[in-house]
């Protein structure tokens, strides 16, 4: 198993084919990763789930009347 290093920074850039993610760890090297649009959708869904799901704010219409 790879050693876990704390995240130092990341940046995301849109490309013609999807996205390019740069991840830098404290005490480690930087890594570029290409991400397809479908993978980006999966990442967003995973982040929303990790944060407790998608919540509708008071100003947003939840579709109920």
NUDO-158969 format. One record per residue (C-alpha): y, x negated, z; residue in three letters. Coordinates in Angstrom, 2 decimals. Last residue first. Layout:
+---------+---------+---------+-----+
|      yy |      xx |      zz | res |
+---------+---------+---------+-----+
|       Y |       X |       Z | ALA |
...
+---------+---------+---------+-----+
! end
This chain:
+---------+---------+---------+-----+
|      yy |      xx |      zz | res |
+---------+---------+---------+-----+
|   22.81 |   45.50 |   -4.16 | UNK |
|   20.43 |   42.54 |   -4.15 | UNK |
|   20.63 |   39.82 |   -6.82 | UNK |
|   21.42 |   37.02 |   -4.36 | UNK |
|   25.05 |   36.78 |   -5.47 | UNK |
|   26.64 |   33.64 |   -4.06 | UNK |
|   29.65 |   33.59 |   -1.74 | UNK |
|   27.58 |   33.89 |    1.44 | UNK |
|   25.28 |   31.08 |    0.33 | UNK |
|   21.81 |   31.58 |   -1.10 | UNK |
|   19.28 |   29.11 |    0.23 | UNK |
|   16.84 |   27.06 |   -1.82 | UNK |
|   14.04 |   25.72 |    0.30 | UNK |
|   13.89 |   23.97 |    3.64 | UNK |
|   15.37 |   20.59 |    2.76 | UNK |
|   12.01 |   19.20 |    1.68 | UNK |
|   11.54 |   22.19 |   -0.64 | UNK |
|   14.94 |   21.61 |   -2.26 | UNK |
|   14.16 |   17.90 |   -2.68 | UNK |
|   10.78 |   18.68 |   -4.26 | UNK |
|   12.35 |   21.19 |   -6.66 | UNK |
|   14.99 |   18.63 |   -7.69 | UNK |
|   12.31 |   15.99 |   -8.27 | UNK |
|   10.20 |   18.43 |  -10.31 | UNK |
|   13.22 |   19.33 |  -12.47 | UNK |
|   13.88 |   15.62 |  -12.98 | UNK |
|   10.23 |   15.16 |  -14.03 | UNK |
|   10.65 |   17.90 |  -16.63 | UNK |
|   13.86 |   16.24 |  -17.95 | UNK |
|   11.96 |   12.95 |  -18.31 | UNK |
|   12.67 |   10.09 |  -15.91 | UNK |
|   13.01 |    6.38 |  -16.72 | UNK |
|   12.85 |    4.06 |  -13.72 | UNK |
|   14.99 |    0.99 |  -13.02 | UNK |
|   14.12 |   -1.03 |   -9.92 | UNK |
|   16.34 |   -3.19 |   -7.75 | UNK |
|   14.81 |   -5.93 |   -5.63 | UNK |
|   14.26 |   -5.93 |   -1.91 | UNK |
|   15.95 |   -6.76 |    1.37 | UNK |
|   17.69 |   -3.40 |    1.54 | UNK |
|   16.27 |   -1.35 |   -1.31 | UNK |
|   17.89 |   -0.61 |   -4.66 | UNK |
|   16.96 |    2.31 |   -6.90 | UNK |
|   18.30 |    2.72 |  -10.44 | UNK |
|   17.34 |    5.98 |  -12.14 | UNK |
|   17.57 |    6.50 |  -15.89 | UNK |
|   17.52 |   10.06 |  -17.18 | UNK |
|   16.23 |   12.17 |  -20.04 | UNK |
|   15.60 |   11.13 |  -23.65 | UNK |
|   19.21 |   10.69 |  -24.84 | UNK |
|   20.16 |    9.20 |  -21.46 | UNK |
|   21.71 |   10.66 |  -18.29 | UNK |
|   22.46 |    8.14 |  -15.56 | UNK |
|   21.35 |    8.25 |  -11.93 | UNK |
|   22.37 |    5.77 |   -9.27 | UNK |
|   20.70 |    4.61 |   -6.09 | UNK |
|   21.66 |    2.63 |   -3.02 | UNK |
|   20.34 |    0.72 |   -0.01 | UNK |
|   17.12 |    2.61 |    0.64 | UNK |
|   15.10 |    1.18 |    3.52 | UNK |
|   11.99 |   -0.81 |    2.54 | UNK |
|    8.42 |    0.47 |    2.63 | UNK |
|    5.80 |   -2.21 |    1.97 | UNK |
|    3.46 |   -1.28 |   -0.87 | UNK |
|    0.00 |    0.00 |    0.00 | UNK |
+---------+---------+---------+-----+
! end
